[in-house]
Amino acid sequence: MVLRTLQFITLILVALWMGLEFSHALELPAKMQYDGQFYVTVQNTLYRYFGAPGPGAIVTVGAFVSAIALLFLVRKRRPAVYWTLIGTLCLVFAFPVVYFWQIEPVNVVFRQSTPQSLPTNWMQLRQQWEYGHLTNFVLTLFGFSTLLISVPTETSTNRRYKTRAEESKNV
């Protein structure tokens, strides 16, 4: 029961995180055309609740932590552990690696900027931020997909073993 509950919670949290990243991916074409003043205004107003200490950060960290806990719970269940490991590794690359390497440094710069005081390299920062989120979307999509695959894999494996064990008892 604990395993099923954690699988459910993990999938919900990863799906929500993936949704946050998908929204960034959908916005990318339009935002790459914004001028600097408008881009900084959008960054400093629209995304306030996506990161810390808002709900977006809670969802992201929750998904990350629950995926690691799920990996621990299925560590002796093959082949589910392999799918869970692949999914968890995708999430680890998305957060904290890509997030703290590509996205958060840009967040820091833009939080300190105003439409009147743009960083001189704002276009390079915009590209880094937007494509960092696109990378995170791909990683969370792949992570979600492999975690989703692990659920029926783990279930069908357990049923097969139970059936064989039950057959042994009847012989």
N, C-alpha and C positions, 0 to 999 in steps of 0.2 A: 504493500500500500504506500509506503514511504517513497519507493522508487517511482511509482506511477504519478504520485503527487508532484514530486520534483521534476519529472519529465514534463508534466503539464505546465507547471510554473515557469520552467526554463523556456519552453516553446513560446509561451505567451510573452514573456519579457523580451526574448530575442526577436519575436515578430514586431513588437512595439519599437524596439531599437532599430530594426530594419526599416520600419515605416518612417522613423525620423530621418534616416539616411536616404531613403527613397525620395522624401520631400526635397532634400538638398539636390539630389540628382535631377529631379524634374525642373528645379529652378535654375540650374546651371546655364542653359542657353540664354535665357533672358538676362541673368545677372552678369554674364560676361560682356554684355553690351551697355551696362550702366556706366554713367560717368562717376568719377571719384567721389564727389560730394554725396550723390544719391546712394552709392554703394556703402559708404561709411554710415550714413543715416540708417539704412536697412540693417546693416550688421549690428548696430548698437541699439536697435529698437525691436526688430522682429524676432531675434534669436535669444532674447533675454531668458526665456524659460527652457531653452534646449539644453543648456549647460548647468554647471554648478551655480548655486545650490538648488536649482529647480528640478522639476519632474523628469526632464530629459536625462540628467545626470543620474538620478535614482534608478531609472529604467536601465540605462547603460551599465552601470556598476552592478545592479541586481542581476542582469542577464549574464554578465561576465562571471560573477561569483557563483550563481546557480549552475552554470555550465561546468565550472570546475568541480563543484560538489557532485554533480551528476556523473562526471567522469570518474570520480572516486568511487561512487556507488556501483558503477557497472564495470569496474576494473577487471573482474574475474569472469565476465560474461562475454564470450566471443560468439559471433562477430560484432555484437553491438558496441563493444569497447572501441573497435577500430573506427566505426562511423562517428561515435561520440568524440573520440580523440581528434579526428579531422575537423569536425565542427568546432570544437573548443579551440583548436589551434587557429582556425580562421578568425574566431572572435578575439583571441589574444593578439593577432596581428592587427586587427581593427582597433582594439582598445586593449592595452595602452600604446602599442607601438606606433601605428599610423597617427592616432589622435595626438599623442604627445610629441611626435617628431614633425608632423606636417600641419596640424590644425591649431593646437593650443598656442604655439608661438605667434601665429597670425592673430588669434583672438586677443592676446595680450597687447599687441601693437594697435589693433583697431579699437579696443576699449579705451585706449589713451588718445585716440584721434577724434577729431571733430570734422564736420564738413569744411571748416575754415583751415584746419591744420592737418592736411593729408600727408602721410609718409611719402617720401619721394619715390619709393619703389612699390607704391600701392597696387599697381597692375600685376607685378610679380607675386605679391602677397595674395591678391585676389585669386590668381591662377592656382597657387599652392593650396589655398583654403578650399576652393571649389573642387579641384581634382583630388584632394585628400578625402573629401566627403564622398566623391564618386567611388574612389577606391574602397572606402569603408562600406558603401552600399554593396558592392560586389562581394566583399568578404563576408558581410553579415547575411547576404542572400545565400551564399554557398554554405556558410556555417549553419544557418537555419535549415537548409535543405538536407544536409548530412545528419543533423540532429533529428530531423523528422524521419529520415530513413532508419535511424537506429531504433526507433520505437517498435515498429512491426518486426524488425530483425530480431530484437531481443525477445519479443513476445513469441514469435514462431519458434525460435530456438528453444525456449523454455518448454513450450508445449510438446515439441518433438522429444525432448529428453524425458519429460514426465510420462509421455505415452510409452516410451521404451522401458522406463522403470516400472511402470504399471504392468506391462506385458511380462517382464521378468518375474514379478511377484505371482502372476497367474500361472506360470509354468511349473 
